[in-house]
Protein backbone atom coordinates (compact mmCIF):
# COMPACT_ATOMS: atom_id res chain seq x y z
CA UNK A 1 0.00 0.00 0.00
CA UNK A 2 2.53 2.54 1.08
CA UNK A 3 5.58 3.18 -0.99
CA UNK A 4 7.96 2.64 1.95
CA UNK A 5 10.57 0.19 0.74
CA UNK A 6 12.06 -2.34 3.16
CA UNK A 7 15.60 -1.87 4.45
CA UNK A 8 17.93 -3.33 1.85
CA UNK A 9 20.39 -6.05 2.75
CA UNK A 10 23.20 -3.77 1.71
CA UNK A 11 22.20 -1.18 4.27
CA UNK A 12 21.89 -3.86 6.94
CA UNK A 13 25.40 -5.07 6.16
CA UNK A 14 26.83 -1.55 6.16
CA UNK A 15 25.14 -0.88 9.48
CA UNK A 16 26.57 -4.05 11.05
CA UNK A 17 30.02 -3.29 9.70
CA UNK A 18 29.99 0.29 10.98
CA UNK A 19 28.80 -0.82 14.43
CA UNK A 20 31.47 -3.52 14.57
CA UNK A 21 34.17 -1.01 13.62
CA UNK A 22 33.10 1.40 16.34
CA UNK A 23 32.93 -1.35 18.96
CA UNK A 24 36.34 -2.65 17.88
CA UNK A 25 37.87 0.83 18.07
CA UNK A 26 36.46 1.34 21.54
CA UNK A 27 37.80 -2.02 22.69
CA UNK A 28 41.21 -1.19 21.25
CA UNK A 29 41.27 2.13 23.09
CA UNK A 30 40.40 0.34 26.32
CA UNK A 31 43.31 -2.11 26.05
CA UNK A 32 46.06 0.22 27.30
CA UNK A 33 43.78 1.57 30.03
CA UNK A 34 42.96 -1.92 31.28
CA UNK A 35 46.62 -2.93 31.03
CA UNK A 36 47.70 0.05 33.12
CA UNK A 37 45.13 -0.65 35.80
CA UNK A 38 46.00 -4.37 35.77
CA UNK A 39 49.76 -3.86 36.14
CA UNK A 40 49.32 -1.10 38.67
CA UNK A 41 47.12 -3.21 40.90
CA UNK A 42 48.94 -6.52 40.46
CA UNK A 43 52.38 -5.03 41.01
CA UNK A 44 51.46 -2.32 43.46
CA UNK A 45 49.14 -4.07 45.83
CA UNK A 46 51.91 -6.25 47.26
CA UNK A 47 53.86 -3.22 48.42
CA UNK A 48 50.98 -1.75 50.39
CA UNK A 49 50.98 -2.19 54.14
CA UNK A 50 50.48 -0.06 57.20
CA UNK A 51 54.25 0.33 57.36
CA UNK A 52 54.25 1.54 53.76
CA UNK A 53 51.96 4.44 54.63
CA UNK A 54 53.44 5.33 58.02
CA UNK A 55 57.19 5.43 57.47
CA UNK A 56 59.53 7.60 55.45
CA UNK A 57 61.99 6.20 52.92
CA UNK A 58 65.00 5.03 54.98
CA UNK A 59 67.63 5.30 52.25
CA UNK A 60 69.41 2.22 53.66
CA UNK A 61 70.72 -0.20 51.08
CA UNK A 62 70.21 -3.24 53.28
CA UNK A 63 67.19 -4.03 55.38
CA UNK A 64 64.03 -1.93 55.60
CA UNK A 65 63.63 0.56 52.71
CA UNK A 66 60.80 2.39 54.44
CA UNK A 67 57.49 3.63 53.06
CA UNK A 68 56.21 6.71 51.31
CA UNK A 69 54.70 8.77 54.12
CA UNK A 70 56.79 11.83 53.29
CA UNK A 71 55.81 11.56 49.65
CA UNK A 72 52.06 11.32 50.36
CA UNK A 73 52.11 14.22 52.80
CA UNK A 74 54.41 16.22 50.54
CA UNK A 75 52.07 15.79 47.58
CA UNK A 76 49.11 16.85 49.70
CA UNK A 77 50.96 19.93 50.99
CA UNK A 78 52.41 21.02 47.67
CA UNK A 79 49.21 20.42 45.72
CA UNK A 80 47.17 22.00 48.51
CA UNK A 81 49.14 25.24 48.33
CA UNK A 82 49.10 25.16 44.52
CA UNK A 83 45.31 24.77 44.65
CA UNK A 84 44.97 27.65 47.07
CA UNK A 85 46.79 29.82 44.54
CA UNK A 86 45.46 28.48 41.25
CA UNK A 87 41.76 28.08 42.00
CA UNK A 88 40.94 31.62 43.22
CA UNK A 89 43.09 33.23 40.54
CA UNK A 90 41.84 30.89 37.84
CA UNK A 91 38.18 31.46 38.69
CA UNK A 92 38.86 35.18 39.05
CA UNK A 93 40.25 35.35 35.53
CA UNK A 94 37.29 33.37 34.22
CA UNK A 95 34.89 35.76 35.99
CA UNK A 96 36.62 38.68 34.35
CA UNK A 97 36.40 37.06 30.94
CA UNK A 98 32.74 36.10 31.22
CA UNK A 99 31.26 38.98 33.22
CA UNK A 100 33.34 41.97 32.22
CA UNK A 101 35.77 41.30 29.38
CA UNK A 102 33.33 39.47 27.10
CA UNK A 103 34.54 40.00 23.52
CA UNK A 104 36.84 42.94 24.21
CA UNK A 105 40.22 42.83 22.58
CA UNK A 106 42.06 42.51 25.87
CA UNK A 107 39.78 39.67 26.99
CA UNK A 108 40.38 37.83 23.73
CA UNK A 109 44.13 38.27 24.16
CA UNK A 110 43.89 36.83 27.68
CA UNK A 111 41.85 33.90 26.31
CA UNK A 112 44.50 33.26 23.69
CA UNK A 113 47.33 33.23 26.22
CA UNK A 114 45.36 30.97 28.54
CA UNK A 115 44.99 28.53 25.64
CA UNK A 116 48.71 28.73 24.93
CA UNK A 117 49.48 28.16 28.61
CA UNK A 118 47.32 25.03 28.69
CA UNK A 119 49.54 23.60 26.00
CA UNK A 120 52.89 24.47 27.57
CA UNK A 121 54.79 21.32 28.63
CA UNK A 122 54.98 20.98 32.39
CA UNK A 123 58.78 20.95 32.36
CA UNK A 124 58.73 24.54 31.12
CA UNK A 125 56.88 25.67 34.24
CA UNK A 126 59.40 23.79 36.38
CA UNK A 127 62.32 25.37 34.58
CA UNK A 128 60.73 28.80 34.77
CA UNK A 129 60.37 28.58 38.54
CA UNK A 130 63.86 27.07 38.77
CA UNK A 131 65.37 29.99 36.89
CA UNK A 132 63.32 32.74 38.53
CA UNK A 133 63.07 31.55 42.13
CA UNK A 134 66.07 29.29 42.61
CA UNK A 135 68.95 30.23 40.28
CA UNK A 136 68.61 33.89 41.19
CA UNK A 137 69.37 32.90 44.78
CA UNK A 138 67.08 35.60 46.12
CA UNK A 139 64.65 33.18 47.69
CA UNK A 140 66.92 30.40 48.94
CA UNK A 141 67.24 26.96 47.39
CA UNK A 142 64.79 24.19 46.64
CA UNK A 143 61.55 24.46 48.57
CA UNK A 144 58.07 22.97 48.67
CA UNK A 145 56.37 26.29 47.99
CA UNK A 146 58.35 26.69 44.79
CA UNK A 147 56.97 23.36 43.65
CA UNK A 148 53.53 24.70 44.51
CA UNK A 149 54.23 27.80 42.43
CA UNK A 150 55.20 25.68 39.42
CA UNK A 151 52.11 23.50 39.80
CA UNK A 152 49.89 26.57 40.27
CA UNK A 153 51.13 27.96 36.95
CA UNK A 154 50.28 24.66 35.37
CA UNK A 155 46.84 24.40 36.99
CA UNK A 156 45.61 27.95 36.61
CA UNK A 157 44.87 27.86 32.88
CA UNK A 158 43.03 24.57 33.33
CA UNK A 159 40.89 26.09 36.08
CA UNK A 160 40.22 29.20 34.01
CA UNK A 161 39.32 27.26 30.90
CA UNK A 162 36.83 25.01 32.65
CA UNK A 163 35.43 27.82 34.81
CA UNK A 164 34.82 29.98 31.76
CA UNK A 165 32.76 27.25 30.15
CA UNK A 166 30.74 26.70 33.30
CA UNK A 167 30.14 30.42 33.94
CA UNK A 168 28.93 30.81 30.37
CA UNK A 169 26.39 28.07 31.06
CA UNK A 170 24.70 30.15 33.75
CA UNK A 171 21.55 31.34 31.96
CA UNK A 172 21.71 34.99 30.95
CA UNK A 173 18.12 35.30 32.17
CA UNK A 174 19.26 34.82 35.75
CA UNK A 175 21.77 37.66 35.52
CA UNK A 176 19.13 39.87 33.93
CA UNK A 177 16.57 39.00 36.57
CA UNK A 178 19.00 39.87 39.33
CA UNK A 179 20.13 43.10 37.66
CA UNK A 180 16.50 44.08 37.07
CA UNK A 181 15.86 43.69 40.80
CA UNK A 182 18.35 46.47 41.37
CA UNK A 183 21.37 44.42 42.33
CA UNK A 184 24.86 45.79 41.79
CA UNK A 185 26.86 43.64 39.41
CA UNK A 186 29.26 42.31 42.02
CA UNK A 187 26.35 41.06 44.11
CA UNK A 188 24.82 39.40 41.06
CA UNK A 189 28.11 37.57 40.59
CA UNK A 190 28.56 36.65 44.24
CA UNK A 191 24.98 35.67 45.03
CA UNK A 192 23.61 34.35 41.74
CA UNK A 193 26.30 33.47 39.21
CA UNK A 194 28.83 31.76 41.48
CA UNK A 195 26.33 29.68 43.50
CA UNK A 196 24.60 28.56 40.30
CA UNK A 197 27.90 27.58 38.72
CA UNK A 198 29.39 26.08 41.89
CA UNK A 199 29.16 22.36 41.04
CA UNK A 200 30.84 22.93 37.70
CA UNK A 201 33.51 25.12 39.24
CA UNK A 202 34.28 22.41 41.80
CA UNK A 203 34.53 19.74 39.11
CA UNK A 204 36.85 21.85 36.98
CA UNK A 205 39.06 22.69 39.93
CA UNK A 206 39.30 19.05 40.99
CA UNK A 207 40.33 18.05 37.48
CA UNK A 208 43.08 20.65 37.63
CA UNK A 209 44.13 19.32 41.04
CA UNK A 210 44.25 15.78 39.71
CA UNK A 211 46.41 16.96 36.84
CA UNK A 212 48.74 18.87 39.16
CA UNK A 213 49.05 16.00 41.62
CA UNK A 214 50.34 13.70 38.91
CA UNK A 215 53.08 16.01 37.64
CA UNK A 216 56.70 15.05 38.26
CA UNK A 217 58.84 17.38 36.24
CA UNK A 218 57.83 20.73 37.74
CA UNK A 219 58.70 19.31 41.16
CA UNK A 220 62.11 17.86 40.30
CA UNK A 221 63.59 21.32 39.76
CA UNK A 222 61.77 23.00 42.59
CA UNK A 223 60.88 20.82 45.58
CA UNK A 224 63.31 18.00 44.65
CA UNK A 225 63.32 14.53 46.16
CA UNK A 226 64.03 14.04 49.83
CA UNK A 227 63.31 11.37 52.42
CA UNK A 228 62.05 13.02 55.59
CA UNK A 229 58.53 14.19 56.21
CA UNK A 230 58.25 17.93 56.63
CA UNK A 231 55.41 20.36 57.17
CA UNK A 232 57.61 23.33 56.37
CA UNK A 233 56.85 24.48 52.83
CA UNK A 234 60.05 26.51 52.70
CA UNK A 235 62.20 23.40 52.96
CA UNK A 236 62.79 20.71 50.38
CA UNK A 237 59.87 18.38 50.13
CA UNK A 238 59.12 14.92 48.87
CA UNK A 239 56.19 14.08 46.62
CA UNK A 240 54.67 10.91 45.19
CA UNK A 241 55.58 11.46 41.54
CA UNK A 242 59.13 12.41 42.50
CA UNK A 243 59.41 9.41 44.78
CA UNK A 244 58.23 7.10 42.00
CA UNK A 245 60.68 8.66 39.59
CA UNK A 246 63.51 8.16 42.05
CA UNK A 247 62.65 4.60 43.08
CA UNK A 248 62.03 3.21 39.66
CA UNK A 249 65.58 4.02 38.56
CA UNK A 250 67.11 2.08 41.44
CA UNK A 251 68.70 -1.31 40.97
CA UNK A 252 66.86 -2.92 43.88
CA UNK A 253 63.63 -4.85 43.47
CA UNK A 254 62.25 -3.66 46.78
CA UNK A 255 62.59 -0.05 45.66
CA UNK A 256 60.96 -0.74 42.30
CA UNK A 257 58.16 -2.46 44.17
CA UNK A 258 57.81 0.60 46.35
CA UNK A 259 57.51 2.71 43.18
CA UNK A 260 54.60 0.50 42.03
CA UNK A 261 52.97 0.86 45.43
CA UNK A 262 53.44 4.62 45.34
CA UNK A 263 52.02 4.78 41.80
CA UNK A 264 48.94 2.84 42.90
CA UNK A 265 48.57 5.13 45.92
CA UNK A 266 48.72 8.22 43.69
CA UNK A 267 46.16 6.82 41.25
CA UNK A 268 43.80 5.91 44.07
CA UNK A 269 44.18 9.37 45.60
CA UNK A 270 43.28 11.00 42.30
CA UNK A 271 40.46 8.53 41.77
CA UNK A 272 38.98 9.45 45.14
CA UNK A 273 39.24 13.11 44.29
CA UNK A 274 37.48 12.56 40.97
CA UNK A 275 34.74 10.56 42.63
CA UNK A 276 34.28 13.37 45.10
CA UNK A 277 33.98 15.82 42.21
CA UNK A 278 31.38 13.60 40.56
CA UNK A 279 29.37 13.39 43.74
CA UNK A 280 29.41 17.13 44.26
CA UNK A 281 28.43 17.93 40.70
CA UNK A 282 25.65 15.34 40.77
CA UNK A 283 24.17 16.57 44.00
CA UNK A 284 23.35 20.01 42.69
CA UNK A 285 23.29 20.21 38.94
CA UNK A 286 22.64 23.35 36.98
CA UNK A 287 18.89 23.57 36.55
CA UNK B 1 -14.35 46.55 32.90
CA UNK B 2 -12.14 49.37 31.73
CA UNK B 3 -14.70 52.13 31.67
CA UNK B 4 -12.87 54.89 33.51
CA UNK B 5 -10.44 55.39 30.65
CA UNK B 6 -8.60 58.69 30.71
CA UNK B 7 -8.67 61.16 27.84
CA UNK B 8 -6.18 60.08 25.19
CA UNK B 9 -2.84 60.50 26.90
CA UNK B 10 -0.71 60.41 23.78
CA UNK B 11 -0.98 64.16 23.50
CA UNK B 12 0.96 66.35 25.83
CA UNK B 13 -1.95 66.70 28.24
CA UNK B 14 -1.01 65.35 31.64
CA UNK B 15 -4.10 63.56 32.84
CA UNK B 16 -3.09 62.52 36.32
CA UNK B 17 -2.98 65.15 38.99
CA UNK B 18 0.29 64.23 40.59
CA UNK B 19 2.30 66.45 42.86
CA UNK B 20 5.75 67.09 41.46
CA UNK B 21 7.32 64.92 44.12
CA UNK B 22 11.02 64.33 43.78
CA UNK B 23 12.30 61.03 45.25
CA UNK B 24 10.24 60.03 48.23
CA UNK B 25 10.97 56.43 47.50
CA UNK B 26 12.89 55.53 50.61
CA UNK B 27 10.39 57.01 53.02
CA UNK B 28 7.70 55.03 51.28
CA UNK B 29 9.62 51.81 51.21
CA UNK B 30 10.37 52.09 54.90
CA UNK B 31 6.74 52.33 55.90
CA UNK B 32 6.21 48.90 54.39
CA UNK B 33 2.42 48.88 54.41
CA UNK B 34 1.00 48.06 51.02
CA UNK B 35 -2.54 49.41 51.19
CA UNK B 36 -1.79 53.09 51.71
CA UNK B 37 0.27 53.59 48.60
CA UNK B 38 -2.64 53.60 46.17
CA UNK B 39 -2.82 57.33 45.65
CA UNK B 40 0.88 57.90 45.14
CA UNK B 41 1.37 56.42 41.69
CA UNK B 42 4.26 57.29 39.48
CA UNK B 43 4.34 58.33 35.87
CA UNK B 44 6.81 57.27 33.24
CA UNK B 45 7.27 59.41 30.15
CA UNK B 46 9.32 58.64 27.09
CA UNK B 47 10.54 61.67 25.18
CA UNK B 48 11.94 61.01 21.72
CA UNK B 49 13.39 57.65 22.68
CA UNK B 50 15.71 55.98 20.20
CA UNK B 51 17.32 52.61 20.81
CA UNK B 52 20.02 50.85 18.88
CA UNK B 53 21.79 47.52 18.72
CA UNK B 54 25.12 48.60 17.26
CA UNK B 55 23.96 50.20 13.97
CA UNK B 56 20.53 48.65 14.03
CA UNK B 57 17.94 51.31 14.85
CA UNK B 58 15.16 49.44 16.68
CA UNK B 59 13.15 52.08 18.50
CA UNK B 60 12.56 55.28 16.56
CA UNK B 61 11.66 58.47 18.33
CA UNK B 62 9.01 57.14 20.65
CA UNK B 63 7.21 59.70 22.81
CA UNK B 64 4.75 58.10 25.16
CA UNK B 65 3.27 58.64 28.63
CA UNK B 66 2.49 55.83 31.01
CA UNK B 67 -0.19 57.03 33.37
CA UNK B 68 0.17 56.31 37.06
CA UNK B 69 -1.86 53.39 38.43
CA UNK B 70 -2.89 52.29 35.00
CA UNK B 71 -2.00 49.35 32.84
CA UNK B 72 -0.56 50.28 29.49
CA UNK B 73 -0.25 47.50 26.93
CA UNK B 74 2.26 47.60 24.10
CA UNK B 75 1.21 45.60 21.07
CA UNK B 76 2.73 45.14 17.65
CA UNK B 77 4.16 42.45 15.40
CA UNK B 78 7.35 40.54 16.28
CA UNK B 79 10.48 42.60 15.94
CA UNK B 80 8.68 45.94 16.13
CA UNK B 81 10.79 47.06 19.10
CA UNK B 82 8.23 46.57 21.91
CA UNK B 83 10.56 44.64 24.16
CA UNK B 84 13.52 46.87 23.43
CA UNK B 85 11.49 49.95 24.24
CA UNK B 86 10.36 48.50 27.54
CA UNK B 87 13.91 47.45 28.40
CA UNK B 88 14.98 51.06 27.92
CA UNK B 89 12.63 52.10 30.72
CA UNK B 90 14.66 50.32 33.41
CA UNK B 91 17.92 50.62 31.51
CA UNK B 92 18.25 46.89 30.95
CA UNK B 93 18.70 47.59 27.26
CA UNK B 94 22.26 48.76 27.82
CA UNK B 95 23.19 45.36 29.29
CA UNK B 96 23.34 43.96 25.78
CA UNK B 97 26.83 44.50 24.32
CA UNK B 98 26.73 47.21 21.68
CA UNK B 99 23.28 48.44 22.65
CA UNK B 100 22.54 52.08 23.44
CA UNK B 101 19.60 54.40 23.87
CA UNK B 102 19.08 58.10 23.18
CA UNK B 103 16.38 60.48 24.25
CA UNK B 104 14.72 60.81 27.62
CA UNK B 105 12.93 58.46 29.94
CA UNK B 106 11.38 60.31 32.85
CA UNK B 107 10.25 58.75 36.07
CA UNK B 108 8.02 61.50 37.40
CA UNK B 109 10.33 64.44 36.76
CA UNK B 110 13.61 62.61 36.87
CA UNK B 111 15.42 61.71 33.66
CA UNK B 112 16.69 58.22 34.42
CA UNK B 113 19.34 58.55 31.73
CA UNK B 114 20.71 61.62 33.51
CA UNK B 115 24.43 61.75 34.16
CA UNK B 116 24.26 61.41 37.94
CA UNK B 117 21.56 58.75 38.06
CA UNK B 118 22.54 55.38 39.50
CA UNK B 119 21.44 52.52 37.24
CA UNK B 120 20.98 50.31 40.27
CA UNK B 121 18.53 52.79 41.84
CA UNK B 122 16.60 53.02 38.57
CA UNK B 123 16.15 49.27 38.44
CA UNK B 124 15.08 49.15 42.04
CA UNK B 125 12.37 51.70 41.31
CA UNK B 126 11.27 50.10 38.04
CA UNK B 127 10.84 46.35 38.40
CA UNK B 128 10.64 43.91 35.54
CA UNK B 129 8.98 40.56 34.93
CA UNK B 130 10.41 38.58 32.06
CA UNK B 131 8.91 36.49 29.33
CA UNK B 132 10.17 33.20 30.66
CA UNK B 133 9.75 32.52 34.37
CA UNK B 134 13.29 32.63 35.75
CA UNK B 135 13.40 31.87 39.47
CA UNK B 136 16.91 31.58 40.86
CA UNK B 137 17.63 27.83 40.79
CA UNK B 138 19.87 27.85 43.85
CA UNK B 139 17.26 29.50 46.06
CA UNK B 140 14.15 28.38 47.91
CA UNK B 141 10.74 29.91 47.31
CA UNK B 142 11.15 32.40 50.12
CA UNK B 143 14.79 32.95 49.13
CA UNK B 144 13.64 33.91 45.65
CA UNK B 145 11.16 36.44 46.96
CA UNK B 146 13.71 37.90 49.36
CA UNK B 147 16.42 37.85 46.70
CA UNK B 148 15.82 41.39 45.52
CA UNK B 149 16.13 42.76 49.03
CA UNK B 150 19.20 40.70 49.84
CA UNK B 151 20.80 41.47 46.49
CA UNK B 152 20.33 45.17 46.92
CA UNK B 153 21.80 44.99 50.39
CA UNK B 154 18.71 46.32 52.12
CA UNK B 155 19.03 46.04 55.88
CA UNK B 156 16.78 46.44 58.84
CA UNK B 157 13.56 45.08 57.40
CA UNK B 158 11.57 42.06 58.43
CA UNK B 159 12.33 39.75 55.50
CA UNK B 160 9.84 37.09 56.57
CA UNK B 161 7.02 39.56 56.74
CA UNK B 162 8.00 41.10 53.43
CA UNK B 163 8.13 37.68 51.78
CA UNK B 164 4.64 36.84 52.99
CA UNK B 165 3.34 40.22 51.88
CA UNK B 166 4.78 39.85 48.41
CA UNK B 167 3.58 36.26 48.01
CA UNK B 168 0.09 37.29 49.09
CA UNK B 169 0.11 40.20 46.68
CA UNK B 170 1.16 37.82 43.91
CA UNK B 171 -1.64 35.44 44.84
CA UNK B 172 0.78 32.64 45.57
CA UNK B 173 0.79 32.56 49.36
CA UNK B 174 -1.97 29.97 49.82
CA UNK B 175 -0.28 27.59 47.41
CA UNK B 176 3.24 27.74 48.85
CA UNK B 177 2.97 28.87 52.47
CA UNK B 178 3.65 25.33 53.70
CA UNK B 179 6.76 24.80 51.59
CA UNK B 180 8.61 28.10 51.57
CA UNK B 181 11.94 26.32 51.91
CA UNK B 182 11.54 24.15 48.85
CA UNK B 183 13.35 25.17 45.67
CA UNK B 184 11.56 27.78 43.60
CA UNK B 185 12.35 25.87 40.43
CA UNK B 186 10.07 23.05 41.61
CA UNK B 187 6.89 25.08 41.06
CA UNK B 188 4.75 24.90 37.94
CA UNK B 189 5.33 27.41 35.15
CA UNK B 190 2.43 29.64 36.19
CA UNK B 191 3.47 29.51 39.83
CA UNK B 192 7.05 30.30 38.87
CA UNK B 193 5.89 33.37 37.00
CA UNK B 194 3.85 34.51 39.98
CA UNK B 195 6.91 33.84 42.11
CA UNK B 196 8.86 36.14 39.81
CA UNK B 197 6.15 38.77 40.19
CA UNK B 198 6.35 38.37 43.97
CA UNK B 199 10.11 38.75 43.73
CA UNK B 200 9.62 41.96 41.78
CA UNK B 201 7.09 43.52 44.14
CA UNK B 202 9.02 42.50 47.24
CA UNK B 203 11.48 45.33 46.56
CA UNK B 204 8.48 47.71 46.33
CA UNK B 205 9.19 49.33 43.01
CA UNK B 206 7.17 52.23 41.62
CA UNK B 207 6.62 50.86 38.18
CA UNK B 208 6.41 47.26 36.96
CA UNK B 209 7.39 46.33 33.43
CA UNK B 210 6.13 43.02 32.10
CA UNK B 211 7.63 41.59 28.96
CA UNK B 212 5.11 39.10 27.60
CA UNK B 213 4.66 37.62 31.08
CA UNK B 214 2.13 35.02 29.95
CA UNK B 215 3.58 33.83 26.67
CA UNK B 216 5.05 30.71 28.30
CA UNK B 217 1.92 29.91 30.30
CA UNK B 218 -1.30 27.98 29.76
CA UNK B 219 -4.67 29.80 29.60
CA UNK B 220 -5.58 29.19 33.25
CA UNK B 221 -2.23 30.42 34.56
CA UNK B 222 -2.55 33.35 32.17
CA UNK B 223 -5.94 34.24 33.61
CA UNK B 224 -4.49 34.24 37.13
CA UNK B 225 -1.70 36.58 36.09
CA UNK B 226 -4.17 38.88 34.38
CA UNK B 227 -6.31 39.06 37.52
CA UNK B 228 -3.17 39.78 39.43
CA UNK B 229 -2.24 42.62 37.08
CA UNK B 230 -5.64 44.15 37.70
CA UNK B 231 -4.97 43.99 41.45
CA UNK B 232 -1.47 45.35 41.16
CA UNK B 233 -2.38 48.47 39.24
CA UNK B 234 -3.87 49.90 42.38
CA UNK B 235 -0.37 50.26 43.70
CA UNK B 236 1.84 50.33 40.66
CA UNK B 237 2.08 51.77 37.22
CA UNK B 238 2.20 48.79 34.89
CA UNK B 239 3.56 48.46 31.38
CA UNK B 240 2.87 45.15 29.70
CA UNK B 241 4.23 43.99 26.38
CA UNK B 242 2.00 41.40 24.83
CA UNK B 243 1.58 39.46 21.64
CA UNK B 244 -1.91 38.58 22.60
CA UNK B 245 -4.42 41.23 21.59
CA UNK B 246 -7.20 39.67 23.66
CA UNK B 247 -4.94 40.01 26.64
CA UNK B 248 -4.33 43.68 25.92
CA UNK B 249 -8.07 44.18 25.60
CA UNK B 250 -8.64 42.39 28.90
CA UNK B 251 -6.05 44.01 31.12
CA UNK B 252 -5.01 47.36 29.69
CA UNK B 253 -6.48 50.78 30.31
CA UNK B 254 -4.68 52.15 27.32
CA UNK B 255 -2.87 50.44 24.49
CA UNK B 256 0.02 51.53 22.34
CA UNK B 257 0.58 50.05 18.90
CA UNK B 258 4.12 49.91 17.55
CA UNK B 259 5.33 49.09 14.08
CA UNK B 260 8.90 48.98 12.82
CA UNK B 261 10.21 50.75 15.88
CA UNK B 262 7.75 53.62 15.69
CA UNK B 263 4.81 54.37 17.92
CA UNK B 264 1.81 54.39 15.61
CA UNK B 265 -0.96 55.07 18.04
CA UNK B 266 -1.64 55.25 21.75
CA UNK B 267 -5.21 55.51 22.96
CA UNK B 268 -7.66 54.04 25.45
CA UNK B 269 -7.79 50.32 24.83
CA UNK B 270 -11.39 50.36 23.71
CA UNK B 271 -10.65 52.95 21.08
CA UNK B 272 -7.62 51.06 19.75
CA UNK B 273 -9.67 47.95 19.26
CA UNK B 274 -12.86 49.55 17.96
CA UNK B 275 -12.14 52.87 16.27
CA UNK B 276 -8.39 53.28 15.83
CA UNK B 277 -7.39 56.46 14.07
CA UNK B 278 -4.53 54.96 12.07
CA UNK B 279 -5.35 52.50 9.28
CA UNK B 280 -2.27 50.40 10.18
CA UNK B 281 -3.56 49.92 13.72
CA UNK B 282 -6.88 48.79 12.35
CA UNK B 283 -5.20 46.35 9.99
CA UNK B 284 -3.15 44.90 12.83
CA UNK B 285 -5.93 44.57 15.40
CA UNK B 286 -8.23 43.01 12.83
CA UNK B 287 -5.58 40.47 11.98
CA UNK B 288 -4.70 41.69 8.48
CA UNK B 289 -0.98 41.28 9.27
CA UNK B 290 1.38 40.54 12.15
Boltz contact constraints between the chains, C-beta under 6 A:
constraints:
  - contact:
      token1: [A, 102]
      token2: [B, 97]
      max_distance: 6.0
  - contact:
      token1: [A, 173]
      token2: [B, 134]
      max_distance: 6.0
  - contact:
      token1: [A, 177]
      token2: [B, 134]
      max_distance: 6.0
  - contact:
      token1: [A, 178]
      token2: [B, 151]
      max_distance: 6.0
  - contact:
      token1: [A, 180]
      token2: [B, 92]
      max_distance: 6.0
  - contact:
      token1: [A, 180]
      token2: [B, 123]
      max_distance: 6.0
  - contact:
      token1: [A, 180]
      token2: [B, 128]
      max_distance: 6.0
  - contact:
      token1: [A, 181]
      token2: [B, 148]
      max_distance: 6.0
  - contact:
      token1: [A, 181]
      token2: [B, 151]
      max_distance: 6.0
  - contact:
      token1: [A, 181]
      token2: [B, 203]
      max_distance: 6.0
  - contact:
      token1: [A, 182]
      token2: [B, 120]
      max_distance: 6.0
  - contact:
      token1: [A, 182]
      token2: [B, 123]
      max_distance: 6.0
  - contact:
      token1: [A, 182]
      token2: [B, 124]
      max_distance: 6.0
  - contact:
      token1: [A, 182]
      token2: [B, 152]
      max_distance: 6.0
  - contact:
      token1: [A, 183]
      token2: [B, 151]
      max_distance: 6.0
  - contact:
      token1: [A, 183]
      token2: [B, 152]
      max_distance: 6.0
  - contact:
      token1: [A, 184]
      token2: [B, 120]
      max_distance: 6.0
  - contact:
      token1: [A, 187]
      token2: [B, 151]
      max_distance: 6.0
  - contact:
      token1: [A, 191]
      token2: [B, 151]
      max_distance: 6.0
  - contact:
      token1: [A, 192]
      token2: [B, 136]
      max_distance: 6.0
  - contact:
      token1: [A, 195]
      token2: [B, 138]
      max_distance: 6.0
  - contact:
      token1: [A, 196]
      token2: [B, 138]
      max_distance: 6.0
  - contact:
      token1: [A, 287]
      token2: [B, 137]
      max_distance: 6.0
  - contact:
      token1: [A, 287]
      token2: [B, 185]
      max_distance: 6.0
